[in-house]
Amino acid sequence: MNLGAAVGAWLDALDPAGRATATFPFDDAERFVWAYTPGERAGLALADMRPEQRAAAMRVVDAAMSPRGAAEVAAVIALESILGALEREQGHSGWRRRDPERYWFAVFGDPVGAGPWSWRVGGHHLAVHMTVLDGRVVASTPSFLGANPAVVPGGPRAGSRVLTGEETLARGLLERLPVAAREVAVVDPVAPPDIRSGHGVRADLDSIPAGIGHADLPPDAQAGLERLIRHYLGRAPDDVAAGAWERVVRAGLDRLTFAWAGSAEPGRGHYYAVRGPTLLIEYDNTQNGANHIHAVWRDLEDDWGEDTLAAHYRTAHRRQAGTFRATPDDYHPSAVNAAPARSRVDRGPARTRPASAARRS
């Protein structure tokens, strides 16, 4: 089933109230809101769906992601129950907020209409956005997956991991580096406490380290860096991932950089960043005794599909006088966690978006 059909089937399964909660105009500022910390999101929560509606919602995930990506999304959601049990055993007062039903699905625009539309799922350690134009997925970022615990410490699932390639591929790359190259790539002996690009409309690049360039790596390390990048892109279906990789290649493999911070020893806090003209990947595993992963993929030109959409509008759909279509530049990143501003099109009373929780999670 393609994404449009899956989204349509899910929406058709909802009652009018649920559909109204789940859907927004495409030009709503809420489309540019994302977070990975605990807290409520706009949209319809799994908790507010009947079993058949939840099943339809997860079929949307299957259609939106690669098989591996869909499995990782389902595993991130399921991990909330394990985290809640661990925090309850440890006496944390907030363990009740760890709930696999606290994930919200939202649709922006009309999946069966002629214009662009997008789909989003979000909750703790999960933020996936897909933008569709002319029946084709044109953007699959921002894309965030996280895992706490990264390795389940006990119980029936002891030793299991939700996200593996993000760490193992990066460690393999680091181990391939000659001593001189590693001295350039490792930018700090201490890893930062979280990803540095934030969760704004635009990725904050001010403190992203450069490290070592692709051109300065030996051939086996160059191949390792490319495998790492394609692992992140592989969250998306094959055709979408292939298009994203083509964008990276067109921008220049020689302009990619890889930086590592923190310990090279497994089980110790570590961080890395991969950056290119169009790409940012960040990974951090420092919290909870370095057993808590944050891993994000951003397209520095085409998050939300805005670069593609802008080109589309320039060539095929010129704006009509007096109309308005929101873009990320209409909303300052500092405001993304506030209640979304209303666009200049009157859509009635504003929906209130609950304030999100603190960054660390």
Phi, psi and omega per residue, in radians:
M1 nan 2.313 3.109
N2 -1.385 2.964 -3.016
L3 -1.103 -0.759 -3.130
G4 -1.060 -0.750 3.123
A5 -1.153 -0.693 -3.142
A6 -1.152 -0.758 3.105
V7 -1.120 -0.749 3.118
G8 -1.065 -0.718 3.127
A9 -1.136 -0.692 3.102
W10 -1.133 -0.821 3.136
L11 -1.070 -0.674 3.131
D12 -1.152 -0.427 3.135
A13 -1.404 -0.217 -3.097
L14 -1.516 2.653 2.999
D15 -1.368 2.943 -3.067
P16 -0.974 -0.681 -3.126
A17 -1.175 -0.752 3.123
G18 -1.127 -0.695 3.130
R19 -1.129 -0.699 3.127
A20 -1.118 -0.651 3.125
T21 -1.220 -0.573 -3.027
A22 -1.477 -0.303 -2.964
T23 -2.024 2.584 -3.127
F24 -2.454 2.698 2.955
P25 -1.077 2.650 -3.112
F26 -1.102 -0.543 -3.095
D27 -1.578 0.261 3.089
D28 -1.264 2.419 3.125
A29 -1.047 -0.416 3.138
E30 -1.039 -0.421 -3.133
R31 -1.044 -0.464 -3.092
F32 -1.707 0.211 -3.141
V33 -1.677 2.286 3.025
W34 -2.649 2.720 3.132
A35 -2.782 2.844 3.118
Y36 -2.227 0.061 3.108
T37 -1.513 2.888 3.058
P38 -1.085 2.675 3.118
G39 2.420 2.832 -3.106
E40 -1.273 2.669 3.076
R41 -2.168 2.832 2.970
A42 -1.314 2.612 -3.087
G43 2.061 -2.911 -3.098
L44 -1.883 2.156 -3.097
A45 -1.410 2.631 3.023
L46 -0.972 -0.582 -3.139
A47 -1.074 -0.428 -3.093
D48 -1.762 0.251 3.103
M49 -1.934 2.594 2.976
R50 -1.301 2.836 -3.085
P51 -0.917 -0.747 -3.121
E52 -1.221 -0.509 3.077
Q53 -1.255 -0.681 3.072
R54 -1.086 -0.749 3.126
A55 -1.062 -0.717 3.113
A56 -1.158 -0.640 3.105
A57 -1.106 -0.717 -3.133
M58 -1.279 -0.426 3.015
R59 -1.199 -0.485 3.015
V60 -1.122 -0.752 3.081
V61 -1.017 -0.777 3.126
D62 -1.033 -0.686 -3.115
A63 -1.320 -0.534 -3.060
A64 -1.410 -0.440 -2.988
M65 -2.037 2.917 2.905
S66 -1.207 2.870 3.075
P67 -0.956 -0.734 3.101
R68 -1.141 -0.761 -3.136
G69 -1.090 -0.736 3.126
A70 -1.127 -0.694 3.112
A71 -1.134 -0.661 3.121
E72 -1.186 -0.693 3.089
V73 -1.069 -0.834 3.128
A74 -1.071 -0.652 -3.134
A75 -1.230 -0.663 3.074
V76 -1.061 -0.764 3.116
I77 -1.095 -0.815 -3.109
A78 -1.140 -0.483 -3.112
L79 -1.121 -0.362 3.126
E80 -1.029 -0.638 3.129
S81 -1.126 -0.714 3.119
I82 -1.164 -0.764 3.121
L83 -1.073 -0.750 3.121
G84 -1.057 -0.734 3.123
A85 -1.132 -0.720 3.118
L86 -1.103 -0.788 -3.117
E87 -1.183 -0.594 3.084
R88 -1.123 -0.770 3.114
E89 -1.078 -0.585 -3.109
Q90 -1.485 -0.046 3.094
G91 1.423 0.337 3.092
H92 -1.278 2.321 -3.074
S93 -1.257 -0.400 -3.053
G94 -1.648 0.314 -3.037
W95 -1.129 -0.431 -3.092
R96 -1.186 -0.362 3.139
R97 -1.310 -0.187 3.112
R98 -1.446 1.688 -2.967
D99 -2.455 2.098 -3.138
P100 -1.179 -0.085 3.055
E101 -1.652 -0.024 -3.129
R102 -1.651 1.032 3.048
Y103 -2.298 2.335 -2.938
W104 -1.979 2.364 3.136
F105 -1.939 2.422 -3.121
A106 -2.539 2.583 3.106
V107 -2.201 2.363 -3.137
F108 -2.065 2.075 -3.070
G109 1.583 -3.001 -3.036
D110 -1.937 1.969 -3.117
P111 -1.101 -0.338 3.136
V112 -1.868 0.048 3.141
G113 -1.509 -3.083 -3.089
A114 -1.500 -0.332 -3.041
G115 -1.579 3.109 3.080
P116 -1.208 2.721 3.072
W117 -2.649 2.910 3.119
S118 -2.550 2.830 3.129
W119 -2.281 2.557 -3.102
R120 -2.493 2.491 2.909
V121 -2.255 2.402 -3.093
G122 -2.644 2.691 3.099
G123 3.019 -2.880 -3.122
H124 -1.057 2.150 3.101
H125 1.128 0.394 3.133
L126 -2.573 2.156 3.028
A127 -2.621 1.841 -3.123
V128 -2.186 2.319 -3.119
H129 -2.298 2.289 3.080
M130 -2.208 2.274 3.130
T131 -1.994 2.330 -3.018
V132 -2.118 2.376 3.085
L133 -2.418 2.242 3.135
D134 0.928 0.692 3.083
G135 1.351 0.140 -3.080
R136 -2.179 2.373 3.049
V137 -1.215 2.060 -3.101
V138 -1.869 -0.167 3.100
A139 -2.720 2.474 -3.141
S140 -2.323 0.487 3.101
T141 -2.327 2.758 0.005
P142 -1.097 2.603 3.132
S143 -2.380 1.983 -3.099
F144 -2.202 2.282 2.957
L145 -2.272 2.481 3.102
G146 -2.426 2.905 -3.125
A147 -2.598 2.160 3.023
N148 -2.490 1.924 0.048
P149 -1.371 2.602 3.067
A150 -1.181 -0.691 3.032
V151 -2.135 2.111 -3.108
V152 -1.142 2.163 -2.998
P153 -1.415 -0.326 -3.083
G154 -2.870 -3.133 3.132
G155 1.458 -2.990 -3.080
P156 -1.040 -0.455 -3.113
R157 -1.826 0.389 -3.116
A158 -0.936 2.294 3.122
G159 1.546 -0.196 -3.117
S160 -1.326 2.675 -3.116
R161 -2.269 2.529 3.070
V162 -1.560 -0.782 -3.114
L163 -2.060 2.071 -3.083
T164 -2.028 -0.861 -3.036
G165 -1.066 -0.539 -3.126
E166 -1.014 -0.642 3.125
E167 -1.577 -0.832 -3.023
T168 -1.132 -0.682 3.128
L169 -1.185 -0.696 3.129
A170 -1.188 -0.709 3.095
R171 -1.126 -0.684 3.090
G172 -1.066 -0.684 3.086
L173 -1.117 -0.825 -3.126
L174 -1.044 -0.706 -3.106
E175 -1.196 -0.404 3.131
R176 -1.370 -0.216 -3.026
L177 -1.364 2.310 2.964
P178 -1.071 2.849 -3.055
V179 -0.965 -0.818 -3.092
A180 -1.103 -0.715 3.132
A181 -1.203 -0.660 3.129
R182 -1.129 -0.623 3.118
E183 -1.099 -0.496 3.085
V184 -1.417 -0.713 -3.065
A185 -1.208 -0.666 -3.113
V186 -1.449 1.865 -2.984
V187 -1.620 -0.250 -3.094
D188 -2.811 2.380 3.091
P189 -1.268 -0.221 -3.131
V190 -2.035 2.248 3.118
A191 -1.382 2.549 3.054
P192 -1.182 2.791 -3.063
P193 -1.313 -0.149 -3.130
D194 -2.874 3.029 3.018
I195 -1.063 2.622 -3.008
R196 -1.737 -0.252 -3.058
S197 -1.390 -0.173 3.076
G198 1.315 -2.887 3.111
H199 -2.331 0.765 3.082
G200 -1.528 3.088 3.091
V201 -1.038 -0.745 3.043
R202 -1.890 2.464 3.069
A203 -1.147 2.349 3.096
D204 -1.480 1.951 -3.043
L205 -1.736 -0.007 -2.972
D206 -1.050 -0.598 -3.062
S207 -2.010 0.330 3.098
I208 -1.407 2.101 -3.100
P209 -1.270 2.704 -3.126
A210 -1.578 -0.876 -3.125
G211 1.289 -2.309 -3.047
I212 -1.938 2.504 -3.122
G213 -1.437 2.671 3.096
H214 -0.948 -0.724 -3.102
A215 -1.149 -0.354 -3.102
D216 -1.671 0.088 3.130
L217 -1.639 2.594 2.987
P218 -1.158 2.776 -3.038
P219 -0.938 -0.714 -3.121
D220 -1.188 -0.558 3.085
A221 -1.299 -0.617 3.038
Q222 -1.017 -0.806 3.109
A223 -1.093 -0.649 3.117
G224 -1.145 -0.701 3.094
L225 -1.121 -0.730 3.135
E226 -1.148 -0.653 3.080
R227 -1.118 -0.691 3.121
L228 -1.079 -0.818 3.134
I229 -1.057 -0.813 -3.077
R230 -1.181 -0.413 3.047
H231 -1.122 -0.789 3.103
Y232 -1.116 -0.820 3.132
L233 -1.072 -0.475 -3.122
G234 -1.270 0.015 2.944
R235 -1.103 -0.550 -3.103
A236 -1.510 2.858 3.063
P237 -1.006 2.799 -3.010
D238 -0.962 -0.773 -3.088
D239 -1.192 -0.640 3.121
V240 -1.223 -0.754 3.109
A241 -1.091 -0.683 3.124
A242 -1.116 -0.715 3.093
G243 -1.126 -0.697 3.115
A244 -1.141 -0.686 3.108
W245 -1.138 -0.690 3.095
E246 -1.038 -0.659 3.099
R247 -1.131 -0.713 3.107
V248 -1.099 -0.778 -3.118
V249 -1.150 -0.764 3.134
R250 -1.061 -0.626 -3.139
A251 -1.272 -0.314 3.058
G252 1.959 1.886 3.072
L253 -1.065 -0.553 -3.121
D254 -1.201 -0.148 3.141
R255 -1.753 0.052 3.079
L256 -1.375 2.597 3.055
T257 -2.322 2.701 3.092
F258 -2.291 2.229 3.128
A259 -2.273 2.464 3.114
W260 -2.170 2.494 3.022
A261 -2.369 2.564 3.128
G262 1.696 -2.881 -3.048
S263 -1.362 2.584 2.989
A264 -1.564 -0.052 -3.107
E265 -1.497 2.209 3.094
P266 -0.966 2.471 -3.137
G267 1.540 -0.029 3.076
R268 -1.948 2.710 -3.074
G269 -1.031 2.336 -3.117
H270 -2.650 2.826 -3.053
Y271 -2.665 2.603 2.943
Y272 -2.600 2.803 3.096
A273 -2.437 2.416 3.002
V274 -2.082 2.227 -3.062
R275 -2.373 2.456 3.030
G276 -2.515 -3.100 -3.123
P277 -1.034 -0.576 -3.105
T278 -2.009 -0.055 -2.913
L279 -2.244 2.452 2.905
L280 -2.413 2.235 2.987
I281 -2.146 2.329 3.050
E282 -2.335 2.500 3.119
Y283 -2.432 2.368 3.096
D284 -2.441 2.342 3.059
N285 -2.455 1.495 -3.100
T286 -2.263 -0.486 -3.050
Q287 -1.363 2.788 3.083
N288 0.934 0.830 3.131
G289 1.152 0.675 -3.111
A290 0.970 0.794 3.081
N291 -2.350 0.766 -2.977
H292 -2.719 1.825 -3.003
I293 -1.721 2.390 2.888
H294 -2.145 2.213 -3.081
A295 -2.461 2.070 -3.035
V296 -2.208 2.534 3.036
W297 -2.157 2.161 3.092
R298 -2.173 2.565 2.971
D299 -1.797 1.992 -2.992
L300 -1.223 -0.248 3.087
E301 -1.957 -0.445 -2.937
D302 -2.289 0.425 2.915
D303 -0.931 2.465 3.136
W304 1.179 0.053 -3.104
G305 1.288 0.267 -2.985
E306 -1.202 -0.591 3.093
D307 -1.153 -0.779 3.113
T308 -1.135 -0.753 -3.138
L309 -1.142 -0.687 3.132
A310 -1.078 -0.742 3.103
A311 -1.121 -0.687 3.116
H312 -1.088 -0.785 -3.126
Y313 -1.165 -0.639 -3.128
R314 -1.119 -0.627 -3.030
T315 -1.672 -0.431 -3.003
A316 -2.273 -0.461 -3.024
H317 -2.354 1.253 3.092
R318 -1.040 2.513 3.128
R319 -1.117 2.472 3.029
Q320 -1.475 2.549 -3.112
A321 -0.988 2.293 3.067
G322 1.514 -0.044 3.118
T323 -1.677 2.955 -3.089
F324 -2.468 2.341 2.989
R325 -2.240 2.148 -3.062
A326 -1.207 2.548 2.974
T327 -2.307 2.886 -3.127
P328 -0.983 -0.536 -3.114
D329 -1.185 -0.262 3.088
D330 -1.366 -0.159 -3.063
Y331 -2.326 2.057 -3.094
H332 -1.229 2.419 -3.106
P333 -0.950 -0.525 -3.104
S334 -1.174 -0.247 -3.075
A335 -1.754 0.060 -2.982
V336 -1.214 -0.325 3.129
N337 -1.711 0.058 3.074
A338 -1.609 2.997 3.045
A339 -1.039 2.280 -3.035
P340 -1.098 2.467 3.062
A341 -1.179 2.659 3.078
R342 -1.470 2.492 3.094
S343 -1.291 3.046 -3.123
R344 -1.335 -0.029 2.972
V345 -1.594 2.264 -3.099
D346 -1.290 2.036 3.117
R347 -2.096 0.334 3.102
G348 1.540 -2.884 -3.067
P349 -1.052 2.506 3.138
A350 -1.226 2.520 2.999
R351 -1.463 2.405 3.131
T352 -1.543 2.204 3.090
R353 -1.771 2.140 -3.121
P354 -1.050 2.559 3.096
A355 -1.123 2.439 3.139
S356 -1.431 2.892 -3.094
A357 -1.380 3.138 -3.131
A358 -1.118 2.795 -3.084
R359 -1.022 -0.873 -3.031
R360 -1.247 2.353 -3.028
S361 -2.596 nan nan
